[in-house]
Structure formats: structure tokens, C-alpha cells
């Protein structure tokens, strides 16, 4: 009887290992395409992020039009 429990445990571990390996294989990122444009400097990226945050905050603080009831 113990052998059936051991076989079941090993079988369950094999299935879980196989599923984990399969899942990890799906998480591999595709390679980035080569870009002809040069990479932006850290300063340019920082300024772009700051502008995006400012635009998001400005859009969030705009009053919404309330529907007439």
C-alpha cells in the first residue's frame, strides 16, 4: 500500500515539474528588434517620463462634465 502512495507522490511531482517547466518556457521574452534610431540618453528618457507624468496629472485634475439630471 505504501508503494502506491509513493508512486502517486512521484507522479504528482513529475506532473508539477513538467507544468512549471512549460510555464517558465512561456515567460521567455521575444528578442527585441534592432532599431535604426540611436538609444535615447538617460536624460532624454527622464525628461520624457516627467512629461508623461505631468500630462497624466493634468488630465486627472481636469474637472469632469456632470450630466444634467
DSSP file (Angstrom, degrees, kcal/mol; ACC not computed):
  #  RESIDUE AA STRUCTURE BP1 BP2  ACC     N-H-->O    O-->H-N    N-H-->O    O-->H-N    TCO  KAPPA ALPHA  PHI   PSI    X-CA   Y-CA   Z-CA
    1    1 A X     >        0   0    0      0, 0.0     4,-1.5     0, 0.0     3,-0.3   0.000 360.0 360.0 360.0 -36.9    0.0    0.0    0.0
    2    2 A X  H  >  +     0   0    0      1,-0.2     4,-2.4     2,-0.2     5,-0.2   0.839 360.0  60.2 -66.1 -30.0    2.9    2.4    0.8
    3    3 A X  H  > S+     0   0    0      1,-0.2     4,-2.7     2,-0.2    -1,-0.2   0.877 102.0  52.4 -66.3 -35.1    4.2    1.8   -2.7
    4    4 A X  H  > S+     0   0    0     -3,-0.3     4,-2.3     2,-0.2    -1,-0.2   0.900 110.4  48.1 -65.7 -38.9    1.0    3.1   -4.2
    5    5 A X  H  X S+     0   0    0     -4,-1.5     4,-2.1     2,-0.2    -2,-0.2   0.895 113.3  47.4 -65.9 -40.1    1.3    6.3   -2.1
    6    6 A X  H  X S+     0   0    0     -4,-2.4     4,-2.5     2,-0.2     5,-0.2   0.907 112.2  49.2 -68.0 -42.2    4.9    6.7   -3.1
    7    7 A X  H  X S+     0   0    0     -4,-2.7     4,-2.5     1,-0.2    -2,-0.2   0.906 111.7  49.8 -63.2 -41.2    4.2    6.2   -6.8
    8    8 A X  H  X S+     0   0    0     -4,-2.3     4,-2.4     2,-0.2    -2,-0.2   0.896 111.0  49.3 -63.8 -40.3    1.3    8.7   -6.6
    9    9 A X  H  X S+     0   0    0     -4,-2.1     4,-2.4     2,-0.2    -2,-0.2   0.922 112.6  46.6 -65.4 -44.7    3.6   11.2   -4.9
   10   10 A X  H  X S+     0   0    0     -4,-2.5     4,-2.3     2,-0.2    -2,-0.2   0.907 112.6  50.5 -64.4 -41.4    6.3   10.8   -7.5
   11   11 A X  H  X S+     0   0    0     -4,-2.5     4,-2.2     2,-0.2    -2,-0.2   0.915 110.4  49.2 -62.5 -43.5    3.8   11.0  -10.3
   12   12 A X  H  X S+     0   0    0     -4,-2.4     4,-2.5     1,-0.2    -2,-0.2   0.902 111.0  50.1 -63.2 -41.5    2.3   14.2   -8.8
   13   13 A X  H  X S+     0   0    0     -4,-2.4     4,-2.6     2,-0.2    -2,-0.2   0.888 109.7  51.3 -64.8 -38.8    5.8   15.7   -8.5
   14   14 A X  H  X S+     0   0    0     -4,-2.3     4,-2.4     2,-0.2    -2,-0.2   0.913 111.2  47.5 -63.2 -42.7    6.6   14.8  -12.1
   15   15 A X  H  X S+     0   0    0     -4,-2.2     4,-2.5     2,-0.2    -2,-0.2   0.927 113.2  47.4 -65.3 -44.9    3.4   16.5  -13.3
   16   16 A X  H  X S+     0   0    0     -4,-2.5     4,-2.4     2,-0.2    -2,-0.2   0.910 113.0  49.5 -64.0 -41.7    4.0   19.6  -11.3
   17   17 A X  H  X S+     0   0    0     -4,-2.6     4,-2.3     2,-0.2    -2,-0.2   0.908 111.4  49.0 -62.9 -42.0    7.6   19.8  -12.5
   18   18 A X  H  X S+     0   0    0     -4,-2.4     4,-2.2     2,-0.2    -2,-0.2   0.917 112.5  47.5 -64.1 -43.5    6.5   19.4  -16.1
   19   19 A X  H  X S+     0   0    0     -4,-2.5     4,-2.4     2,-0.2    -2,-0.2   0.892 111.9  50.3 -65.0 -39.7    3.9   22.1  -15.8
   20   20 A X  H  X S+     0   0    0     -4,-2.4     4,-2.5     2,-0.2    -2,-0.2   0.915 111.3  48.2 -64.9 -42.4    6.3   24.5  -14.1
   21   21 A X  H  X S+     0   0    0     -4,-2.3     4,-1.7     1,-0.2    -2,-0.2   0.904 112.5  49.1 -64.1 -41.0    8.9   23.9  -16.9
   22   22 A X  H  X S+     0   0    0     -4,-2.2     4,-1.0     2,-0.2    -2,-0.2   0.898 112.1  48.5 -64.9 -41.1    6.2   24.5  -19.5
   23   23 A X  H  X S+     0   0    0     -4,-2.4     4,-0.7     1,-0.2     3,-0.4   0.897 109.7  51.4 -67.0 -41.5    5.0   27.7  -17.8
   24   24 A X  H >< S+     0   0    0     -4,-2.5     3,-0.6     1,-0.2     4,-0.3   0.836 105.6  56.7 -66.6 -31.6    8.6   29.1  -17.5
   25   25 A X  H >< S+     0   0    0     -4,-1.7     3,-0.8     1,-0.2    -1,-0.2   0.812 102.8  54.7 -68.0 -29.5    9.1   28.4  -21.2
   26   26 A X  H 3< S+     0   0    0     -4,-1.0    -1,-0.2    -3,-0.4    -2,-0.2   0.679  99.7  62.8 -76.6 -16.9    6.2   30.6  -22.0
   27   27 A X  T << S+     0   0    0     -4,-0.7     2,-0.3    -3,-0.6    -1,-0.2   0.506  71.5 117.6 -87.3  -3.8    7.6   33.5  -20.0
   28   28 A X    <   -     0   0    0     -3,-0.8     2,-0.2    -4,-0.3    -3,-0.0  -0.481  67.3-126.1 -67.7 127.1   10.7   33.9  -22.2
   29   29 A X        -     0   0    0     -2,-0.3     3,-0.1     1,-0.1    -1,-0.1  -0.477  22.0-113.2 -75.2 141.7   10.6   37.4  -23.8
   30   30 A X        -     0   0    0     -2,-0.2    -1,-0.1     1,-0.1     2,-0.0  -0.408  44.5 -90.1 -69.5 152.8   10.9   37.6  -27.5
   31   31 A X        -     0   0    0      1,-0.1     2,-0.3    -2,-0.1    -1,-0.1  -0.323  42.5-110.8 -65.6 145.4   14.1   39.2  -28.8
   32   32 A X        -     0   0    0     -3,-0.1     2,-0.1     1,-0.1    -1,-0.1  -0.568  33.4-115.7 -75.6 135.8   14.0   43.0  -29.3
   33   33 A X        -     0   0    0     -2,-0.3     2,-0.3     1,-0.1    -1,-0.1  -0.433  34.9-101.4 -70.8 147.4   14.1   44.1  -33.0
   34   34 A X        -     0   0    0     -2,-0.1     2,-0.4     1,-0.0    -1,-0.1  -0.511  38.3-147.1 -70.3 132.3   17.2   46.0  -34.0
   35   35 A X        -     0   0    0     -2,-0.3     4,-0.1     2,-0.1    -1,-0.0  -0.808  14.0-152.0-103.9 141.0   16.4   49.7  -34.2
   36   36 A X  S    S+     0   0    0     -2,-0.4     2,-0.2     2,-0.1    -1,-0.1   0.723  77.6  84.6 -81.9 -21.1   18.0   52.1  -36.6
   37   37 A X  S    S-     0   0    0      1,-0.1    -2,-0.1     3,-0.0     3,-0.1  -0.577  90.0-109.0 -80.2 142.9   17.5   55.0  -34.2
   38   38 A X        -     0   0    0     -2,-0.2     2,-0.1     1,-0.1    -1,-0.1  -0.362  41.4 -93.8 -68.9 152.7   20.1   55.6  -31.6
   39   39 A X        -     0   0    0      1,-0.1    -1,-0.1    -4,-0.1     2,-0.1  -0.402  44.1-111.1 -66.4 139.7   19.2   54.8  -28.0
   40   40 A X        -     0   0    0      1,-0.1    -1,-0.1    -2,-0.1     2,-0.0  -0.395  33.6-110.6 -71.2 147.9   18.0   57.8  -26.0
   41   41 A X     >  -     0   0    0      1,-0.1     4,-2.4    -2,-0.1     5,-0.2  -0.267  27.1-107.5 -73.8 166.7   20.2   59.1  -23.3
   42   42 A X  H  > S+     0   0    0      1,-0.2     4,-2.5     2,-0.2     5,-0.2   0.884 121.0  54.1 -62.5 -38.4   19.2   58.7  -19.7
   43   43 A X  H  > S+     0   0    0      2,-0.2     4,-2.4     1,-0.2    -1,-0.2   0.920 108.9  47.8 -63.7 -43.4   18.5   62.5  -19.5
   44   44 A X  H  > S+     0   0    0      1,-0.2     4,-2.3     2,-0.2    -2,-0.2   0.912 112.6  49.0 -63.6 -42.2   16.1   62.3  -22.5
   45   45 A X  H  X S+     0   0    0     -4,-2.4     4,-2.3     2,-0.2    -2,-0.2   0.905 110.7  51.0 -63.9 -40.3   14.3   59.3  -21.0
   46   46 A X  H  X S+     0   0    0     -4,-2.5     4,-2.4     1,-0.2    -2,-0.2   0.917 110.9  47.8 -63.2 -44.0   14.0   61.1  -17.7
   47   47 A X  H  X S+     0   0    0     -4,-2.4     4,-2.2     1,-0.2    -1,-0.2   0.890 110.9  51.6 -65.4 -38.3   12.5   64.2  -19.3
   48   48 A X  H  X S+     0   0    0     -4,-2.3     4,-2.2     2,-0.2    -2,-0.2   0.911 110.4  48.0 -65.1 -41.7   10.1   62.1  -21.4
   49   49 A X  H  X S+     0   0    0     -4,-2.3     4,-2.4     2,-0.2    -2,-0.2   0.906 110.7  51.9 -64.5 -41.3    8.9   60.3  -18.2
   50   50 A X  H  X S+     0   0    0     -4,-2.4     4,-2.4     1,-0.2    -2,-0.2   0.899 110.0  48.9 -62.2 -40.4    8.5   63.6  -16.4
   51   51 A X  H  X S+     0   0    0     -4,-2.2     4,-2.5     2,-0.2    -1,-0.2   0.897 110.6  50.4 -66.3 -40.0    6.4   65.0  -19.3
   52   52 A X  H  X S+     0   0    0     -4,-2.2     4,-2.3     2,-0.2    -2,-0.2   0.910 111.6  47.8 -65.0 -41.1    4.2   61.9  -19.3
   53   53 A X  H  X S+     0   0    0     -4,-2.4     4,-2.6     2,-0.2    -2,-0.2   0.915 111.7  50.0 -65.5 -42.3    3.6   62.2  -15.6
   54   54 A X  H  X S+     0   0    0     -4,-2.4     4,-2.6     1,-0.2    -2,-0.2   0.919 111.6  48.3 -62.3 -43.6    2.8   65.9  -15.8
   55   55 A X  H  X S+     0   0    0     -4,-2.5     4,-2.3     2,-0.2    -1,-0.2   0.897 111.9  49.8 -63.7 -39.6    0.3   65.2  -18.7
   56   56 A X  H  X S+     0   0    0     -4,-2.3     4,-2.0     2,-0.2    -2,-0.2   0.911 112.5  46.7 -65.3 -42.1   -1.3   62.4  -16.7
   57   57 A X  H  X S+     0   0    0     -4,-2.6     4,-1.7     2,-0.2    -2,-0.2   0.902 111.9  50.7 -67.2 -40.5   -1.7   64.6  -13.6
   58   58 A X  H  X S+     0   0    0     -4,-2.6     4,-0.5     1,-0.2    -2,-0.2   0.913 112.0  47.4 -62.3 -42.0   -3.1   67.5  -15.6
   59   59 A X  H >< S+     0   0    0     -4,-2.3     3,-0.6     1,-0.2    -1,-0.2   0.863 111.5  51.4 -66.8 -35.1   -5.6   65.1  -17.2
   60   60 A X  H 3< S+     0   0    0     -4,-2.0    -1,-0.2     1,-0.2    -2,-0.2   0.795 109.0  50.3 -73.3 -27.4   -6.6   63.7  -13.8
   61   61 A X  H 3< S+     0   0    0     -4,-1.7    -1,-0.2    -5,-0.1     2,-0.2   0.491  82.7 110.7 -91.3  -2.5   -7.1   67.1  -12.3
   62   62 A X  S << S-     0   0    0     -3,-0.6     2,-0.1    -4,-0.5    -3,-0.0  -0.525  77.5-111.3 -71.0 135.9   -9.4   68.4  -15.0
   63   63 A X        -     0   0    0     -2,-0.2     2,-0.3     1,-0.1    -1,-0.1  -0.416  30.7-127.1 -68.2 142.3  -13.0   68.8  -13.8
   64   64 A X        -     0   0    0     -2,-0.1     2,-0.5     1,-0.1    -1,-0.1  -0.635  20.8-110.4 -88.9 147.7  -15.4   66.3  -15.3
   65   65 A X        -     0   0    0     -2,-0.3     2,-0.4     1,-0.0    -1,-0.1  -0.660  32.4-141.1 -76.6 123.9  -18.6   67.5  -17.0
   66   66 A X        -     0   0    0     -2,-0.5     2,-0.1     1,-0.1     3,-0.0  -0.719  18.9-116.8 -87.4 133.0  -21.5   66.4  -14.9
   67   67 A X        -     0   0    0     -2,-0.4     2,-0.3     1,-0.1    -1,-0.1  -0.418  30.4-111.6 -68.4 142.3  -24.6   65.2  -16.8
   68   68 A X              0   0    0      1,-0.1    -1,-0.1    -2,-0.1     0, 0.0  -0.554 360.0 360.0 -74.2 135.6  -27.7   67.2  -16.3
   69   69 A X              0   0    0     -2,-0.3    -1,-0.1    -3,-0.0    -2,-0.0   0.413 360.0 360.0-104.7 360.0  -30.4   65.5  -14.4
